[in-house]
Amino acid sequence: QVQLVESGGGLVQTGDSLTLSCTVSGGTFSRYIMGWFRLTPGKEREFVAAIRPSSGMRRSIYYADSVKGRFTISRDSAKNTVALQMNALRPDDTAVYYCAAGLHTSDSAAYYYRLDVYDYWGQGTQVTVAS
């Protein structure tokens, strides 16, 4: 059974940095596309960033426009983890952040924005950015 566990959320001030981590167990991490999504009250779950598996293909990373230049996604196959480094945080970044893993890749950037692409989800970690 594949499990994803997020950590690293918390309360920060505007302009601060925070790093989220997601540990994957029970599957073959190197085969998964890994994504981060976020959810705020009254909105649908929103794509944040994704990273393709590195083995056998060109590594590709994708970001939502709202976080491009501020957030960085990375993966560590030795530790089965994916991280989301968040800089210059703003109050509108406040959300529950979810880690997700999927088995199928695509060369289309829009593909990674879709919720149904991801087969496994974590429970989420709260990030609150105070103004």
Accessible surface in RSA format (square Angstrom, percent):
REM  Atomic radii and reference values for relative SASA: ProtOr
REM  Chains: A
REM  Algorithm: Lee & Richards
REM  Probe-radius: 1.40
REM  Slices: 20
REM RES _ NUM      All-atoms   Total-Side   Main-Chain    Non-polar    All polar
REM                ABS   REL    ABS   REL    ABS   REL    ABS   REL    ABS   REL
RES GLN A   1   185.21 103.6 122.70  89.7  62.52 148.8  53.43 113.7 131.78  99.9
RES VAL A   2    23.76  15.6  10.02   9.1  13.74  33.1  10.02   8.7  13.74  37.3
RES GLN A   3    98.98  55.3  95.07  69.5   3.91   9.3  18.39  39.1  80.59  61.1
RES LEU A   4     8.83   4.9   0.39   0.3   8.44  21.2   0.39   0.3   8.44  22.7
RES VAL A   5    95.97  63.2  92.04  83.3   3.93   9.5  93.67  81.4   2.30   6.3
RES GLU A   6    17.11   9.8   1.20   0.9  15.90  37.9   0.00   0.0  17.11  14.0
RES SER A   7    61.87  52.3  56.61  75.5   5.26  12.1  42.54  90.6  19.34  27.1
RES GLY A   8    36.24  44.7   0.00   N/A  36.24  44.7  24.54  67.3  11.70  26.2
RES GLY A   9    29.80  36.8   0.00   N/A  29.80  36.8   2.77   7.6  27.03  60.5
RES GLY A  10    29.81  36.8   0.00   N/A  29.81  36.8  29.60  81.2   0.21   0.5
RES LEU A  11   125.26  69.8  94.40  67.5  30.86  77.6  94.40  66.3  30.86  83.0
RES VAL A  12    18.66  12.3  13.76  12.5   4.89  11.8  18.66  16.2   0.00   0.0
RES GLN A  13    96.69  54.1  96.69  70.7   0.00   0.0  44.91  95.6  51.77  39.3
RES THR A  14    71.40  50.8  50.66  51.4  20.74  49.4  50.15  67.4  21.25  32.1
RES GLY A  15    48.03  59.2   0.00   N/A  48.03  59.2  25.14  69.0  22.89  51.3
RES ASP A  16    59.21  41.5  54.42  54.2   4.78  11.3  12.34  29.0  46.87  46.7
RES SER A  17    60.90  51.5  39.94  53.3  20.96  48.3  22.91  48.8  37.99  53.2
RES LEU A  18    33.45  18.6  28.80  20.6   4.65  11.7  33.45  23.5   0.00   0.0
RES THR A  19    63.39  45.1  47.91  48.6  15.48  36.9  37.80  50.8  25.59  38.7
RES LEU A  20     0.00   0.0   0.00   0.0   0.00   0.0   0.00   0.0   0.00   0.0
RES SER A  21    35.85  30.3  35.68  47.6   0.17   0.4  23.03  49.0  12.82  18.0
RES CYS A  22     0.18   0.1   0.00   0.0   0.18   0.4   0.18   0.5   0.00   0.0
RES THR A  23    62.96  44.8  61.40  62.2   1.56   3.7  41.31  55.5  21.65  32.7
RES VAL A  24     2.76   1.8   0.39   0.4   2.37   5.7   0.39   0.3   2.37   6.4
RES SER A  25    54.00  45.6  50.52  67.4   3.48   8.0  42.06  89.6  11.94  16.7
RES GLY A  26    56.06  69.1   0.00   N/A  56.06  69.1  28.81  79.1  27.24  61.0
RES GLY A  27    33.24  41.0   0.00   N/A  33.24  41.0  14.04  38.5  19.20  43.0
RES THR A  28    70.58  50.2  63.81  64.7   6.77  16.1  36.69  49.3  33.89  51.2
RES PHE A  29     5.92   3.0   2.51   1.6   3.41   8.9   2.51   1.5   3.41   9.8
RES SER A  30    45.25  38.2  41.82  55.8   3.43   7.9  25.70  54.7  19.55  27.4
RES ARG A  31   152.43  64.0 144.19  73.5   8.24  19.6  39.61  54.1 112.82  68.4
RES TYR A  32     8.66   4.0   8.66   4.9   0.00   0.0   1.22   0.9   7.45   9.2
RES ILE A  33     0.00   0.0   0.00   0.0   0.00   0.0   0.00   0.0   0.00   0.0
RES MET A  34     0.00   0.0   0.00   0.0   0.00   0.0   0.00   0.0   0.00   0.0
RES GLY A  35     0.00   0.0   0.00   N/A   0.00   0.0   0.00   0.0   0.00   0.0
RES TRP A  36     0.00   0.0   0.00   0.0   0.00   0.0   0.00   0.0   0.00   0.0
RES PHE A  37     0.53   0.3   0.53   0.3   0.00   0.0   0.53   0.3   0.00   0.0
RES ARG A  38    13.11   5.5  12.39   6.3   0.71   1.7   0.85   1.2  12.26   7.4
RES LEU A  39    55.92  31.1  53.21  38.1   2.71   6.8  53.56  37.6   2.36   6.4
RES THR A  40    27.71  19.7  25.91  26.3   1.80   4.3  24.53  32.9   3.18   4.8
RES PRO A  41   136.46  99.5 106.49  97.1  29.96 108.9 118.33  97.7  18.13 112.7
RES GLY A  42    89.84 110.8   0.00   N/A  89.84 110.8  44.41 121.9  45.44 101.8
RES LYS A  43   147.22  71.8 127.85  78.4  19.37  46.1  81.02  72.9  66.20  70.5
RES GLU A  44   153.90  88.4 139.15 105.3  14.75  35.1  58.22 112.6  95.68  78.1
RES ARG A  45    74.04  31.1  57.98  29.6  16.06  38.2   7.06   9.7  66.98  40.6
RES GLU A  46    73.25  42.1  67.76  51.3   5.49  13.1  34.86  67.4  38.38  31.3
RES PHE A  47     9.13   4.6   3.29   2.0   5.84  15.2   3.29   2.0   5.84  16.7
RES VAL A  48     0.36   0.2   0.29   0.3   0.07   0.2   0.36   0.3   0.00   0.0
RES ALA A  49     0.00   0.0   0.00   0.0   0.00   0.0   0.00   0.0   0.00   0.0
RES ALA A  50     0.13   0.1   0.13   0.2   0.00   0.0   0.13   0.2   0.00   0.0
RES ILE A  51     1.04   0.6   0.97   0.7   0.08   0.2   1.04   0.8   0.00   0.0
RES ARG A  52    15.61   6.6  15.61   8.0   0.00   0.0   0.14   0.2  15.46   9.4
RES PRO A  53     5.91   4.3   5.79   5.3   0.11   0.4   5.91   4.9   0.00   0.0
RES SER A  54    44.09  37.3  29.63  39.5  14.46  33.3  10.19  21.7  33.90  47.5
RES SER A  55    72.95  61.6  55.65  74.3  17.30  39.8  49.43 105.3  23.52  33.0
RES GLY A  56    88.59 109.2   0.00   N/A  88.59 109.2  45.43 124.7  43.16  96.7
RES MET A  57    74.02  38.3  51.75  34.2  22.28  53.0  63.99  54.4  10.04  13.3
RES ARG A  58   183.78  77.2 163.98  83.6  19.80  47.2  85.78 117.2  98.00  59.4
RES ARG A  59   123.69  51.9 104.37  53.2  19.32  46.0  32.00  43.7  91.69  55.6
RES SER A  60     9.93   8.4   5.33   7.1   4.59  10.6   9.16  19.5   0.77   1.1
RES ILE A  61    70.35  40.0  44.11  32.9  26.24  63.2  44.11  31.8  26.24  71.2
RES TYR A  62    30.73  14.3  26.78  15.2   3.95  10.3  26.13  19.6   4.60   5.7
RES TYR A  63    42.77  20.0  35.53  20.2   7.24  18.8  30.03  22.6  12.74  15.7
RES ALA A  64     8.57   7.9   8.44  13.0   0.13   0.3   8.57  12.1   0.00   0.0
RES ASP A  65   118.66  83.1  96.81  96.4  21.85  51.7  37.36  87.9  81.29  81.1
RES SER A  66    44.53  37.6  28.36  37.8  16.17  37.3  38.37  81.7   6.15   8.6
RES VAL A  67     0.31   0.2   0.31   0.3   0.00   0.0   0.31   0.3   0.00   0.0
RES LYS A  68   122.10  59.6 102.35  62.8  19.74  47.0  62.65  56.4  59.45  63.3
RES GLY A  69    81.50 100.5   0.00   N/A  81.50 100.5  42.73 117.3  38.77  86.8
RES ARG A  70    31.70  13.3  27.96  14.3   3.74   8.9  29.62  40.5   2.08   1.3
RES PHE A  71     5.21   2.6   0.00   0.0   5.21  13.6   0.00   0.0   5.21  14.9
RES THR A  72    70.29  50.0  69.40  70.4   0.89   2.1  43.42  58.3  26.88  40.6
RES ILE A  73     2.11   1.2   0.00   0.0   2.11   5.1   0.00   0.0   2.11   5.7
RES SER A  74    54.67  46.2  53.13  70.9   1.54   3.5  34.55  73.6  20.12  28.2
RES ARG A  75    26.12  11.0   2.23   1.1  23.89  56.9   3.93   5.4  22.18  13.4
RES ASP A  76    53.24  37.3  48.84  48.6   4.40  10.4  22.94  54.0  30.30  30.2
RES SER A  77    58.67  49.6  40.32  53.8  18.36  42.3  33.67  71.7  25.00  35.0
RES ALA A  78   102.40  94.2  55.72  86.0  46.68 106.2  67.76  95.4  34.64  91.8
RES LYS A  79   146.10  71.3 128.52  78.9  17.58  41.9  81.03  72.9  65.07  69.3
RES ASN A  80    49.58  34.2  49.58  47.9   0.00   0.0   6.06  14.6  43.53  42.1
RES THR A  81    25.07  17.8  24.84  25.2   0.23   0.6  15.13  20.3   9.94  15.0
RES VAL A  82     0.36   0.2   0.00   0.0   0.36   0.9   0.36   0.3   0.00   0.0
RES ALA A  83    27.15  25.0  26.58  41.0   0.57   1.3  26.58  37.4   0.57   1.5
RES LEU A  84     0.00   0.0   0.00   0.0   0.00   0.0   0.00   0.0   0.00   0.0
RES GLN A  85    59.25  33.1  59.15  43.2   0.10   0.2  27.91  59.4  31.34  23.8
RES MET A  86     0.00   0.0   0.00   0.0   0.00   0.0   0.00   0.0   0.00   0.0
RES ASN A  87    58.59  40.4  58.59  56.6   0.00   0.0  17.49  42.1  41.10  39.7
RES ALA A  88    49.31  45.3  42.85  66.1   6.46  14.7  44.83  63.1   4.48  11.9
RES LEU A  89     0.62   0.3   0.00   0.0   0.62   1.6   0.00   0.0   0.62   1.7
RES ARG A  90    92.92  39.0  92.92  47.4   0.00   0.0  41.00  56.0  51.91  31.5
RES PRO A  91    59.43  43.3  52.17  47.6   7.26  26.4  52.48  43.3   6.95  43.2
RES ASP A  92    93.50  65.5  70.80  70.5  22.69  53.7  50.21 118.2  43.29  43.2
RES ASP A  93     0.11   0.1   0.11   0.1   0.00   0.0   0.00   0.0   0.11   0.1
RES THR A  94    40.97  29.1  38.05  38.6   2.92   7.0  36.02  48.4   4.95   7.5
RES ALA A  95     2.77   2.5   0.00   0.0   2.77   6.3   2.77   3.9   0.00   0.0
RES VAL A  96    41.01  27.0  40.83  37.0   0.18   0.4  40.83  35.5   0.18   0.5
RES TYR A  97     0.00   0.0   0.00   0.0   0.00   0.0   0.00   0.0   0.00   0.0
RES TYR A  98    28.66  13.4  28.66  16.3   0.00   0.0   7.13   5.4  21.53  26.5
RES CYS A  99     0.00   0.0   0.00   0.0   0.00   0.0   0.00   0.0   0.00   0.0
RES ALA A 100     0.00   0.0   0.00   0.0   0.00   0.0   0.00   0.0   0.00   0.0
RES ALA A 101     0.00   0.0   0.00   0.0   0.00   0.0   0.00   0.0   0.00   0.0
RES GLY A 102     0.00   0.0   0.00   N/A   0.00   0.0   0.00   0.0   0.00   0.0
RES LEU A 103    71.90  40.0  52.41  37.5  19.50  49.0  52.48  36.9  19.42  52.3
RES HIS A 104   122.21  66.8 119.47  83.0   2.74   7.0  79.68  82.1  42.53  49.5
RES THR A 105    49.90  35.5  24.50  24.8  25.39  60.5   5.29   7.1  44.61  67.4
RES SER A 106    29.27  24.7  19.58  26.1   9.69  22.3  16.72  35.6  12.55  17.6
RES ASP A 107   126.37  88.5  95.66  95.2  30.71  72.6  37.62  88.5  88.75  88.5
RES SER A 108    56.74  47.9  46.75  62.4   9.98  23.0  38.62  82.2  18.12  25.4
RES ALA A 109    49.78  45.8  44.45  68.6   5.34  12.1  44.45  62.6   5.34  14.1
RES ALA A 110    68.66  63.1  60.25  93.0   8.41  19.1  63.56  89.5   5.10  13.5
RES TYR A 111    37.49  17.5  34.35  19.5   3.13   8.2  29.20  21.9   8.29  10.2
RES TYR A 112     0.04   0.0   0.04   0.0   0.00   0.0   0.04   0.0   0.00   0.0
RES TYR A 113    95.57  44.6  83.23  47.4  12.34  32.1  66.39  49.9  29.19  36.0
RES ARG A 114   121.22  50.9 115.37  58.8   5.86  13.9  52.27  71.4  68.95  41.8
RES LEU A 115    80.61  44.9  73.63  52.7   6.98  17.5  73.75  51.8   6.86  18.5
RES ASP A 116   107.67  75.4  73.13  72.8  34.54  81.7  50.42 118.7  57.25  57.1
RES VAL A 117     8.71   5.7   0.55   0.5   8.16  19.7   5.31   4.6   3.41   9.2
RES TYR A 118    10.61   5.0   0.00   0.0  10.61  27.6   0.00   0.0  10.61  13.1
RES ASP A 119    71.27  49.9  41.51  41.3  29.76  70.4  12.93  30.4  58.34  58.2
RES TYR A 120    67.44  31.5  63.89  36.4   3.55   9.2  37.37  28.1  30.07  37.1
RES TRP A 121    73.39  29.5  50.40  24.4  22.99  54.0  39.15  20.9  34.25  55.6
RES GLY A 122     5.86   7.2   0.00   N/A   5.86   7.2   0.44   1.2   5.42  12.1
RES GLN A 123   160.17  89.6 140.96 103.0  19.21  45.7  59.94 127.6 100.23  76.0
RES GLY A 124    22.52  27.8   0.00   N/A  22.52  27.8   0.29   0.8  22.23  49.8
RES THR A 125    20.10  14.3  14.79  15.0   5.31  12.7   7.91  10.6  12.19  18.4
RES GLN A 126    86.82  48.5  77.57  56.7   9.25  22.0  49.81 106.0  37.01  28.1
RES VAL A 127     0.00   0.0   0.00   0.0   0.00   0.0   0.00   0.0   0.00   0.0
RES THR A 128    47.16  33.5  47.16  47.8   0.00   0.0  35.34  47.5  11.81  17.9
RES VAL A 129     6.61   4.4   0.00   0.0   6.61  15.9   0.00   0.0   6.61  17.9
RES ALA A 130    31.82  29.3  25.11  38.7   6.71  15.3  31.80  44.8   0.02   0.1
RES SER A 131   123.53 104.4  68.33  91.2  55.20 127.2  54.96 117.0  68.57  96.1
END  Absolute sums over single chains surface
CHAIN  1 A     6546.4       4968.7       1577.7       3522.6       3023.9
END  Absolute sums over all chains
TOTAL          6546.4       4968.7       1577.7       3522.6       3023.9
